Amino acid sequence: MVDIIKVKANSRTAAVAGAIAGVMREHKHVDVQAIGAGAVNQAVKALVLAKGYLHEDGLEIQCMPEFVDVEIEGKVRTAIKLVVDVKS
């Protein structure tokens, strides 16, 4: 199973960062998904925070952003997916 953290514009940055760090420590991979400018903003800020948390644990991460189509209430929307992995 692929872990997906869904971020909203009103998501707490520190909470999302903690979730990203927790999943990365356990699985070494996480997908972070956001729809809309506010949500993408929160996701990117959380990723920067998580990078700092994980650096303290000796884990360096890398991120590859991509577009994905998701269906919400019968409508297809374009989301940003941040694919986060341990740097090789």
Buried (B, 14 or more C-beta within 10 A) or exposed (E): EEBEBBBBBEBEBEEBBBBBBBBBEEEEBBBBBBBBEBBBBBBBBBBEBBBEBBEEEEBEBEBEBEEBEEEEEEEEEEBBBBBBBEEE
